[in-house]
Amino acid sequence: IFPVQKLSDGRLAFIARDVPPLGAMVYTLVESRMPPAVSPFVFSENSVSNGKIHVTWDARQGSILRLRTNGVFNFAGKFRDQGLNSYWYVPGLDPDDAQTNSNVTVSVVEKGPVLARVMLRAEAPGAVSFERTLTLLADSDLLHIENTVDKKSVRQKEALHFGFPFDSTLRHSTLDAGYGTLRYPDGQLPGSNLDYLYGRRWLDVSSQDKGVQCLWIETPLAEPGAMIDERRTIDDTHKVWKTTSHPVATWFSYAMNNYWHTNYKADQSGIARFRYALRPHGMYDAVEVEKKADEFTQPLVALPLRADARPGSGLFQLSNPRVMVTSVTPQGKDTFLVRLFNPDPSAQTTAFRPGVWQPVTLTDQRTGKAVAADSEIQVAGMGIVTLLVKL
């Protein structure tokens, strides 16, 4: 029996646990006379905790000043006296002119036992309104953040950034490059863009024994150390691009701009939502950051079922948890392409374990050779293997 929480909008929430990979789990809503579940959430005037993550925000401007686990280490740093998820609006081209929000009001939207949610509303330059929501789930190691901006119609040059200054000791930066990673700055090729980088789903900043993973969905452009400077200093027509780089612990999420000369409309008015999550962790683990990115960007899907529905235990499993399945693509009747990815820098082996699927043949697309169902499949460090599965 799992506790169910009725949310402020009338929806019901519970935590689905132990859902099998590539599978499903059936839950039935029942009335129970059990005593109310004990909420793990603790609130104060400007903080919330679920027992695993403790979050403290600035009551005046709303950024996160303290982010910690059960230790004393604060993963949050500061930029211009603000912490994580700070709001920065640049009216024009010069980031030194960046303005921030003001007049924050705080309301507790959800109080547990399944989830806790706090909303921070503010007045913000460049916007009709600005809302941040901070959400913690029971027994979760993720802080979920949603920034909702009702953007004004502005046709002069402008940009919107969210600041993520981490503790100054967290200067080893790794970005998701898609089937691989980029280490900033030493992983860039000569001549690469140093003003902003692409991180497909996440950025991780760490030291030798600890770090924070910052996940995102809508905003894959990340600026190292400073917001982009778009001033036209070359013959009053072109900007100067950065030519040097160094390790940093402060990053900015490059959310909006109208600097670029395109054939899109010249303003970005209306409501836009930007979703992030912060996950403090111990030593950096290449497999763990990939798994957390999948969980965040590909959440479980809830569907209503008949009372007699009984889903299977999963299509198949892999014997090695450090090898991931990144896609299952139909290729016609009873035929699928399955892509395996090894995020670890070292080579891994895994076996294909049938579940609901009982393959007639498995073929390695690299070699065209058949793969026995019980044989070990070799996957190179940060490599992929694509299998053709016929049922």
N, C-alpha and C positions, 0 to 999 in steps of 0.2 A: 504494500500500500504506500503510495506516494502522496504527499500533501499537494493540494490544489489551491491556488490563490486566485481570487476574483480581482481583476485589475480595475482601475478607475474608469476605463472605457467599456467595461462590461465583459471583456474577454476573460477566458480562464487560462491560467498558466501552470505548468508543472515541468519538472525536469525529467526528460527521457534518458534513462541510464542503460548502458550496456547494449545499445543497438548494434547488431552484428554488422561487420563491414559488407557493403553491397547487399544489405538486407533490410529487414524491417522488424518492428516490434508492435504488437497490438496492445493498446491500453483501453480499459473500460472505465468510464466514469460511474462511480457508485456513491450512494449516500453512506456515510460512516458515522458511527457514534463514538469514534475514538476521540480522545481529548485533542484540542487544537495543537497543531505542531508548534514547537518552540522555534521562534525566529532567531536566526544566527546574526541578525543585523543590529548594529549599535550606531545610534545617531548622536551627534552633538550639534551645536549651532552651525558649525561650518565643516563637518566631517561625517563620514560614514565608513563602516567596516563590515565585512562578512566573516571576520575571523582569520581570513587568509590574506586579504588586501585591505590596507588602511589608506583612505584618501582624505586629504584636507585641502580645501579650496580657499582662495582669497575672497573674503566677504565683500570687498569693495569692487573688484574687477572680475572675479570668477575663475581665474586660472588656477591650476592645481599646484599648490605650494609644497605639498608633501605626498609622496607615493612610496609606501613601504610595505614589506611583508611583515612577518612577526619579529624581525630584527629591528635594530635602530637605524640602519642605513636608509637614507632618503635618496631615492632614485631621481627625484626632480632637482633640476638646477634653476637658474634664473637668467632672464634676459630682460633688461630695463625694468628690474624689480618685479617681473611677472614670471609665473611658472609655466607648466605644461598646458597645452591647448589654449594659449593666449591668442587674442584677436588682433590682427594688424592690417590696417587699411592704408594704402599708399595713394594719396591724391596727387597724381602726377607721375614723375619718373624717378624721383630721388627717395630711396628707402629711409634716409635720415628724417624724412618728413612723415614717417608712418604714425598713424593715430590709432588709439585703442578704444575699447568700449568703456562705458561708465554706468553708474546707477543700477547696480545689480540687485535684483530681488530673487529670493530663494524660496522654493516650495518643495515639500516632500510629496511626490506623486504616488509612490508605492512603498509600502513598509514591510513586505514579507508575509509569509515565511519563505516564499520561493524566490522573490527578487525584491530589490530595493532600488528606487529610482528618484533622483533629485533633479529638478529643473531650475536652471539659472537664466532668468530673462534679463536683458540689458538693452540700453540704448547704444547704438553703434554707428560710427561714421560710415557713410556709403550705403546704409541699410535702413529700411523702414523699421525692422525689428531684428533681433538676434536672440536665439535661444540655444542653450547648451543643455543636454540631458546626460547625466552620469548614471550608469546602471551597473549594479553588481548582482550576480546570481549566487544562490546558496552554494557553498563549497566549490566555487570557481576561482581560477587564478587570472581571470581577465576582467579588466575594467572597460566596459563598453561606453563609447562616447558618440553622441550624435549632435552635430552643429547644424542648426537650421537658420538660414539667412534669407530674409525677405529683402532682396536686393533692389535698391533704387535704380532708376534708369539714368545712367551717367554715360555720356558720350565723349567726355574728355578722358585723357589717359589716366588709368587707375589700375590697382591690383589689390587682391585680397590674399592674405597669408595667415596660416595658423602656426604659432610658434611652439616648438617642442625642445626646450633647453633641458638636457639631462645633466646629472651630476658630472662635474668636470673630469672625474676619473674614468668615465665611460667613453673612451676615445677610439675604441676599435669598432669601426662602422662597417656593416655588411648589408647589402641590399639584394633583394630578390631580382634576379635577372631572367627568370623563366628557364627551367631546366638547368639551373646553375646560379651562381652568386657573383656579386661584384664587391670587392673590398675597396673601400674608399680611404685614402686616395691611391694607394699603390697598385690597385687592380685596373686602373684606367690606362688606355693606350695614349701615347703622345698625341696632342692635338684634340683630345676629347673635351667636351663641354664641361667646364668647371663651375658654371653659374647654377645649373640645376641638373639633376640626374633622374633617370627613370628607375623606379623600384616597383615591380609589377604589383606586389601585394603587401610587401613589408620592408621595414628597415629594422636592423638590430644594432644596438650600441652596447658595448660590453667592455669589461676589464678582464683580468685573468680568471676570476672566480664568480663574477656576477654580471648581469646586464638587464636590459629591457628590450622587448620586441614591440615595435609600434606597427600595427596592422591598419590597412586602409582598403577601401573599395573604389571610391570615385576619384581619388586624388593621387595618382602614381608619380607625380613630379615632386622631387624633394630637393631643397636648397641647402647646401652644407655651409654652416657658419653664419650666413647672412642672407637677407632678402636681396633679390636681384636688383642691380642698379642699371636702369634703362636710360640714363641721361646721355644725350647725344653730344659727345665731346670730341668726336673726330669730324672736323669741318662742319660742325653743327648739324650733321646728318646721320651719323652712325655712333653706336655705343661702343665702349671698350669691353671686350670679353675678358674674364679672369684668365690669367696665364700661370698662376701659381696655386698650389693647394697644400694643405697640411691637415693632420688629424683634428677632428672637432667633436665636441659633445653636444653642440646645439644645432638643431635642424629646423627647417621651416617647410611646411606643406604648402605648395604653390597651388592655391585653390582656384583663383580667377584672375584674369587680366584682359585688357583690351589693347595691349601693346602691339600685338602682331597684326600685320596688314594681310587680311584675308577677305574672302567674299561672304563671311558671316555677318549677321547684324552687328551694329556697332555698340550695342549695350547688352547687358546680361541681367535684365530686370526680372523680378519674380522670385518665387520660393525655390531655394536650392538646399539640398541636404547632403551633408558630408559625414560619413561614418568612419570611426576609428576604434581601435582597442589598444590597450596597453597591458603587457604581460611581463611583470618582473620575473626573473628566473635566476638560477645559479649559473654554472659554467655554460658557455654557448654550446648548443648541440644542433648540428645541421639538420638532423632528421626531425627533431622536435619542432623547430621553427616552421618547417614545411607542413607538418601535420596540423599545427595550430592555424596556419594560414588556410588550409583546406577547411578546417572547422568553421573559421570565421567567414570565409567567402562562399562556402557551399553548405549552408546550415541545413538541418533536417527539415523535411517537408511533411506537414501533417495533413492527412486525408481522412475523410469519414469512410467507414467501412460497414458492411453488413455484420450483424452479430455473430454469424457463423464463419466469418473470414479468418483464415489461418495462414499467414505468410510463411514462406520458407525461412531457413536459417541463414540465408545469404547465397549469392551465386557461387562464390568460391572464396578461398582464403590463400594467403601466402604464408609459408612457414617462418619467414624471417620478417619481423616487424619493422626492420630498418629499410625495407624495400616497399615502395608505395605504388598503388594503382592510380594513375592520373586520368585515364579515360577508358571507356568501354564504348566502342562505336559499331553499330550494326552494319553488316556488309551484305545483307541479303538474308534469305531464309536460313535460320539456325546457324549463322556465321557472324563472328564478331572479331574486331581488332581490339586487343587489350594491350595498353601501353604500361610498362613498368618503369619506375624511376628510382634511382638510388641517390638520394641527396648527400650521402656520406662521401667524404673525399676518398675513402678506402673502398676497394672492391668488396662486393657482397655476393652471396649465393642464396637462392631461395628455391623452394619447391612449390608447385601449383597443387593445391589441395581442393579437389572437387567438393561442391556443396549441392545446391539445387542443379547447377550445371554438372552434367556428366559427359565431358568432351569425348567425341569419337577420335579426333586428332588435334594435336597442338603443333603449330609450325612456327619456328623462329624466322621472322621476316628478313633478318639480316642475312641468314645463310640459306634459307629455303629448306632446312633440315627439320625433320620431325623431332619433337621433344616428348620423351616419355613422361607420363603424368607424375611419376614418382621420382624423376631425375632432378638434379640440382641445376638451376639456371644461373649462369654467371652474369652479373651486372657490374660493369666497371664503375669506378668512383665517379660520381656525378654523371653517370651514364644512363642510357635508356635501352630497353629491349621491347620490341613489339611482337606480340604473339597473335597468330591467326587461330582462332578457336572455332572448331566445327563441332556442333552438337548432334 
